[in-house]
Amino acid sequence: MNKFVKTVCLSLAFMSLIPMSASAAKNGSHSSASFDWNPVMEAIIQVESEGNKNAVSGNSVGAMQITPILVKECNAILKSRKSHKRYSMKDRYSIEKSKEMFLLIQSQYNKQNNVEKAIRSWNGGPHYSIRATNKYLKKVMRQLK
């Protein structure tokens, strides 16, 4: 219980430091709220690949370690929004396009802009397990300090 309380407090403290003025997501966001995801994305990049845009681990590649399933999900979201844009497997090696995919996923599944949810779901998917994503959350939160 003590670790949970610390995690929640750390998350709340971090969220109070994030400026709420920047754009939440490019490319098809349905949310009118604005949120600066850059610190979170940069922390994830450090944890996932230490900034290496050519990193490969199994079927996860690029700076944000994007899987083919995530690319497929992004394309399904874009299709449902009547967008003609689509991502390719090659786009996973682009830090810019990887960030776009992150923002698209957040705009679809995290409309509340919950930082903890964003981090946990990046590691464990939209139906993540809290227990299974605890170590990952702690690693990313350490990068945010």
MARGUFI-823257 format. One record per residue: residue number from 1; residue in one letter; x, y, z of N, C-alpha, C in turn. Coordinates in nm, 3 decimals, decimal comma. Each point is the difference from the previous one (the first is absolute). Layout:
residues N
pos code npx npy npz capx capy capz cpx cpy cpz
NUM A X Y Z X Y Z X Y Z .
...
END
This chain:
residues 145
pos code npx npy npz capx capy capz cpx cpy cpz
1 M 0,082 -0,119 0,000 -0,082 0,119 0,000 0,087 0,126 0,000 .
2 N 0,111 -0,004 0,072 0,087 0,115 0,010 0,057 0,037 -0,137 .
3 K 0,040 -0,099 -0,082 0,052 0,028 -0,133 -0,107 0,063 -0,089 .
4 F -0,123 -0,048 0,015 -0,110 0,055 -0,078 -0,021 0,147 0,034 .
5 V 0,001 0,032 0,129 -0,020 0,139 0,044 0,112 0,088 -0,054 .
6 K 0,124 -0,050 0,007 0,112 0,077 -0,053 -0,014 0,024 -0,150 .
7 T -0,042 -0,103 -0,073 -0,017 0,012 -0,145 -0,108 0,102 -0,033 .
8 V -0,110 -0,006 0,070 -0,108 0,096 -0,024 0,046 0,141 0,032 .
9 C 0,067 0,018 0,113 0,048 0,133 0,038 0,100 0,053 -0,102 .
10 L 0,091 -0,086 -0,044 0,098 0,041 -0,100 -0,068 0,040 -0,130 .
11 S -0,099 -0,079 -0,040 -0,074 0,031 -0,123 -0,072 0,134 0,011 .
12 L -0,065 0,021 0,112 -0,072 0,127 0,019 0,096 0,117 0,004 .
13 A 0,113 -0,019 0,066 0,099 0,108 0,006 0,051 0,033 -0,139 .
14 F 0,029 -0,102 -0,079 0,048 0,023 -0,135 -0,104 0,072 -0,085 .
15 M -0,124 -0,047 0,008 -0,105 0,059 -0,083 -0,021 0,147 0,033 .
16 S 0,026 0,041 0,122 -0,018 0,140 0,035 0,111 0,087 -0,060 .
17 L 0,110 -0,063 -0,043 0,111 0,076 -0,058 -0,010 0,015 -0,151 .
18 I -0,084 -0,079 -0,063 -0,008 0,002 -0,145 -0,081 0,120 -0,047 .
19 P 0,056 0,079 -0,090 -0,078 0,112 -0,054 -0,120 -0,051 -0,079 .
20 M -0,110 0,064 0,017 -0,123 -0,044 -0,066 -0,031 0,084 -0,123 .
21 S 0,102 0,062 -0,059 -0,027 0,093 -0,108 0,031 -0,052 -0,139 .
22 A 0,079 -0,104 -0,012 0,038 -0,046 -0,133 -0,105 -0,092 -0,059 .
23 S 0,011 -0,021 -0,127 -0,099 -0,084 -0,070 0,007 -0,144 0,046 .
24 A -0,115 -0,063 0,020 -0,006 -0,138 0,048 0,044 -0,097 -0,106 .
25 A -0,051 0,014 -0,117 0,036 -0,098 -0,103 -0,022 0,061 -0,137 .
26 K 0,091 -0,035 -0,089 -0,017 0,039 -0,139 -0,079 -0,109 -0,070 .
27 N -0,033 0,024 -0,121 -0,053 -0,104 -0,087 -0,124 -0,070 0,051 .
28 G -0,107 0,072 0,008 -0,127 -0,066 0,023 -0,046 -0,012 0,143 .
29 S 0,052 0,078 0,091 -0,049 -0,007 0,137 -0,141 0,055 0,007 .
30 H -0,087 -0,072 0,071 -0,136 0,046 0,020 -0,014 0,080 0,128 .
31 S 0,105 0,007 0,079 -0,005 0,070 0,128 0,033 0,147 -0,020 .
32 S -0,077 0,085 0,066 0,029 0,143 -0,008 0,095 0,041 0,111 .
33 A 0,026 -0,089 0,094 0,093 0,029 0,110 0,142 0,007 -0,055 .
34 S 0,082 0,077 0,067 0,139 0,007 -0,042 0,088 -0,058 0,111 .
35 F 0,107 -0,064 -0,042 0,088 -0,067 0,094 0,136 -0,020 -0,065 .
36 D 0,105 0,022 0,074 0,135 -0,017 -0,053 0,053 -0,138 0,037 .
37 W -0,002 -0,091 -0,095 0,046 -0,137 0,022 0,151 -0,013 -0,021 .
38 N 0,070 0,105 -0,042 0,142 -0,010 -0,032 0,086 -0,057 0,113 .
39 P -0,016 0,045 0,125 0,083 -0,059 0,107 -0,024 -0,150 0,016 .
40 V -0,123 -0,043 -0,013 -0,032 -0,143 0,013 0,059 -0,077 -0,117 .
41 M -0,016 0,050 -0,121 0,055 -0,069 -0,116 0,152 -0,010 0,008 .
42 E 0,065 0,107 0,042 0,146 -0,003 0,012 0,045 -0,100 0,107 .
43 A -0,073 -0,007 0,110 0,033 -0,098 0,105 -0,018 -0,142 -0,052 .
44 I -0,108 -0,024 -0,073 -0,024 -0,132 -0,057 0,111 -0,037 -0,099 .
45 I 0,041 0,096 -0,081 0,108 -0,024 -0,096 0,129 -0,040 0,074 .
46 Q 0,029 0,066 0,111 0,121 -0,034 0,075 -0,010 -0,140 0,059 .
47 V -0,115 -0,035 0,053 -0,018 -0,134 0,059 0,001 -0,107 -0,108 .
48 E -0,067 0,025 -0,110 -0,015 -0,102 -0,104 0,127 -0,024 -0,080 .
49 S 0,073 0,106 -0,036 0,112 -0,017 -0,094 0,121 0,089 0,028 .
50 E -0,006 0,077 0,108 0,104 0,099 0,029 0,018 0,096 -0,117 .
51 G -0,109 0,024 -0,073 0,002 0,096 -0,110 0,044 -0,057 -0,134 .
52 N 0,022 -0,129 -0,009 0,046 -0,062 -0,124 -0,118 -0,026 -0,093 .
53 K -0,010 0,077 -0,107 -0,112 -0,014 -0,093 0,008 -0,130 -0,081 .
54 N 0,114 -0,067 0,003 0,017 -0,126 -0,072 -0,006 -0,123 0,091 .
55 A -0,040 0,018 0,124 -0,004 -0,111 0,095 -0,100 -0,107 -0,045 .
56 V 0,036 -0,125 0,022 -0,086 -0,114 -0,033 0,001 -0,097 0,117 .
57 S -0,117 -0,042 0,041 -0,014 -0,103 0,103 -0,120 -0,086 -0,039 .
58 G 0,028 -0,113 -0,058 -0,109 -0,085 -0,049 -0,075 0,072 -0,111 .
59 N -0,132 0,011 0,013 -0,077 0,069 -0,104 -0,024 0,147 0,036 .
60 S 0,062 0,047 0,108 -0,008 0,141 0,040 0,122 0,073 -0,054 .
61 V -0,024 0,112 -0,068 0,113 0,072 -0,059 -0,014 0,151 0,021 .
62 G 0,113 0,067 -0,020 0,003 0,145 0,008 0,021 0,052 0,141 .
63 A 0,006 0,131 0,010 0,028 0,065 0,128 -0,107 -0,029 0,104 .
64 M -0,125 -0,019 -0,045 -0,109 -0,025 0,094 -0,042 -0,147 0,001 .
65 Q 0,076 -0,084 -0,070 -0,024 -0,145 -0,004 -0,144 -0,033 -0,039 .
66 I -0,036 0,041 -0,118 -0,137 -0,018 -0,051 -0,014 -0,135 -0,069 .
67 T -0,110 -0,067 0,029 -0,029 -0,132 -0,056 -0,088 0,013 -0,124 .
68 P -0,003 -0,104 -0,082 -0,092 0,001 -0,115 -0,147 0,014 0,043 .
69 I -0,036 -0,056 0,114 -0,138 0,010 0,048 -0,038 0,145 0,028 .
70 L 0,095 0,079 0,055 -0,030 0,140 0,027 -0,018 0,077 -0,130 .
71 V 0,083 -0,029 -0,100 -0,015 0,066 -0,130 -0,138 -0,032 -0,058 .
72 K -0,039 -0,126 0,008 -0,132 -0,041 -0,050 -0,112 0,073 0,074 .
73 E 0,014 0,013 0,131 -0,101 0,070 0,081 -0,008 0,148 -0,038 .
74 C 0,116 0,063 -0,018 0,001 0,141 -0,043 -0,070 0,017 -0,133 .
75 N 0,026 -0,090 -0,095 -0,064 0,008 -0,131 -0,150 -0,022 0,010 .
76 A -0,044 -0,087 0,091 -0,143 -0,022 0,020 -0,066 0,126 0,059 .
77 I 0,069 0,066 0,092 -0,052 0,125 0,057 -0,013 0,105 -0,109 .
78 L 0,106 0,014 -0,081 -0,003 0,098 -0,108 -0,114 -0,030 -0,098 .
79 K -0,018 -0,126 -0,034 -0,108 -0,039 -0,092 -0,136 0,034 0,061 .
80 S -0,017 -0,027 0,129 -0,129 0,030 0,065 -0,028 0,150 0,006 .
81 R 0,106 0,079 -0,005 -0,014 0,146 0,001 -0,005 0,057 -0,141 .
82 K -0,010 -0,087 -0,098 -0,011 0,038 -0,141 0,124 0,073 -0,051 .
83 S 0,115 -0,030 0,060 0,126 0,058 -0,044 0,060 -0,089 -0,108 .
84 H 0,068 0,060 -0,095 0,067 -0,076 -0,104 0,144 -0,035 0,039 .
85 K 0,047 0,057 0,110 0,136 -0,027 0,047 0,009 -0,143 0,051 .
86 R 0,115 -0,064 -0,026 0,027 -0,133 0,054 0,148 -0,008 0,036 .
87 Y 0,030 -0,081 0,100 0,138 -0,023 0,042 0,049 -0,132 -0,058 .
88 S 0,130 -0,005 -0,029 0,062 -0,122 -0,050 0,092 -0,056 0,109 .
89 M 0,044 -0,122 -0,021 0,094 -0,061 0,095 0,131 0,080 0,006 .
90 K 0,038 0,058 -0,111 0,122 0,081 -0,007 -0,011 0,125 0,088 .
91 D -0,122 0,051 0,017 -0,021 0,121 0,080 0,040 -0,019 0,146 .
92 R 0,009 -0,123 0,046 0,040 -0,027 0,138 0,142 0,047 0,028 .
93 Y 0,083 0,012 -0,105 0,138 0,045 0,015 0,012 0,152 0,004 .
94 S -0,108 0,070 -0,026 -0,001 0,146 0,005 -0,048 0,044 0,138 .
95 I 0,082 0,078 0,069 -0,040 0,048 0,133 -0,123 0,089 -0,013 .
96 E -0,003 0,084 -0,101 -0,115 0,089 -0,021 -0,130 -0,080 -0,021 .
97 K 0,006 -0,099 -0,087 -0,121 -0,079 -0,028 -0,037 -0,088 0,119 .
98 S 0,099 -0,047 0,073 -0,027 -0,078 0,121 -0,074 0,085 0,103 .
99 K 0,042 0,124 0,014 -0,069 0,091 0,092 -0,142 0,027 -0,048 .
100 E -0,018 0,014 -0,130 -0,135 0,019 -0,055 -0,089 -0,118 0,037 .
101 M 0,055 -0,122 -0,012 -0,078 -0,119 0,034 -0,034 -0,001 0,149 .
102 F 0,094 0,038 0,084 -0,026 0,009 0,144 -0,115 0,097 0,026 .
103 L 0,007 0,117 -0,062 -0,104 0,102 0,020 -0,136 -0,047 -0,052 .
104 L 0,001 -0,071 -0,111 -0,124 -0,053 -0,055 -0,063 -0,101 0,097 .
105 I 0,082 -0,089 0,054 -0,049 -0,098 0,097 -0,056 0,071 0,123 .
106 Q 0,069 0,102 0,048 -0,049 0,073 0,117 -0,132 0,070 -0,030 .
107 S -0,012 0,057 -0,118 -0,124 0,070 -0,036 -0,118 -0,096 -0,009 .
108 Q 0,029 -0,126 -0,028 -0,107 -0,100 -0,013 -0,036 -0,065 0,134 .
109 Y 0,103 -0,037 0,078 -0,022 -0,082 0,119 0,025 0,071 0,132 .
110 N 0,048 0,123 -0,004 0,035 0,071 0,123 -0,043 0,146 -0,011 .
111 K -0,127 0,020 -0,022 -0,052 0,135 -0,020 0,015 0,088 0,124 .
112 Q 0,020 -0,063 0,116 0,019 0,075 0,124 0,145 0,048 0,016 .
113 N 0,086 -0,040 -0,093 0,143 0,035 0,005 0,063 -0,042 0,132 .
114 N -0,029 -0,122 0,043 0,053 -0,055 0,123 0,140 -0,056 -0,028 .
115 V 0,100 0,060 0,063 0,139 -0,037 -0,026 0,027 -0,145 0,039 .
116 E -0,046 -0,041 0,116 0,022 -0,137 0,043 -0,063 -0,100 -0,098 .
117 K -0,121 0,028 -0,041 -0,068 -0,087 -0,097 0,077 -0,006 -0,131 .
118 A 0,052 0,114 -0,044 0,077 0,005 -0,125 0,124 -0,089 0,009 .
119 I 0,071 0,011 0,110 0,124 -0,076 0,017 -0,031 -0,149 0,011 .
120 R -0,095 -0,034 0,085 -0,033 -0,142 0,019 -0,053 -0,062 -0,130 .
121 S -0,085 0,071 -0,071 -0,057 -0,057 -0,123 0,104 -0,009 -0,111 .
122 W 0,100 0,086 0,000 0,106 -0,010 -0,100 0,077 -0,130 0,019 .
123 N 0,011 -0,043 0,123 0,070 -0,123 0,033 -0,089 -0,123 -0,007 .
124 G -0,124 0,012 0,046 -0,085 -0,117 0,013 -0,124 -0,002 -0,087 .
125 G -0,016 0,098 -0,086 -0,118 0,007 -0,085 -0,118 0,064 0,071 .
126 P -0,110 0,020 -0,071 -0,115 0,072 0,057 -0,065 -0,072 0,120 .
127 H 0,019 -0,129 0,011 -0,057 -0,076 0,112 0,113 -0,050 0,091 .
128 Y 0,096 0,090 0,028 0,119 -0,034 0,076 -0,033 -0,051 0,141 .
129 S 0,095 -0,074 0,054 -0,006 -0,044 0,140 0,084 0,097 0,082 .
130 I -0,056 0,049 0,108 0,075 0,092 0,087 0,125 -0,069 0,053 .
131 R -0,016 -0,120 0,047 0,114 -0,073 0,056 0,109 -0,022 -0,104 .
132 A -0,039 -0,039 -0,120 0,098 -0,030 -0,105 0,069 0,125 -0,054 .
133 T -0,058 0,117 0,019 0,059 0,123 -0,054 0,065 0,088 0,107 .
134 N 0,006 -0,046 0,124 0,057 0,082 0,108 0,146 0,036 -0,023 .
135 K 0,083 -0,098 -0,037 0,143 0,027 -0,021 0,020 0,100 -0,114 .
136 Y -0,076 -0,018 -0,106 0,012 0,091 -0,114 -0,041 0,142 0,041 .
137 L -0,110 0,013 0,071 -0,045 0,131 0,047 0,109 0,067 0,082 .
138 K 0,061 -0,073 0,091 0,105 0,057 0,085 0,120 0,045 -0,083 .
139 K 0,040 -0,080 -0,100 0,113 0,038 -0,086 -0,030 0,130 -0,075 .
140 V -0,118 0,010 -0,056 -0,036 0,121 -0,077 -0,011 0,120 0,093 .
141 M -0,061 -0,019 0,116 -0,014 0,111 0,095 0,136 0,050 0,048 .
142 R 0,097 -0,091 0,015 0,136 0,043 0,038 0,060 0,088 -0,109 .
143 Q -0,027 -0,030 -0,126 0,050 0,081 -0,111 -0,066 0,138 -0,003 .
144 L -0,119 0,009 0,053 -0,073 0,128 -0,002 0,052 0,100 0,103 .
145 K 0,072 -0,047 0,098 0,051 0,090 0,107 0,104 0,094 -0,051 .
END
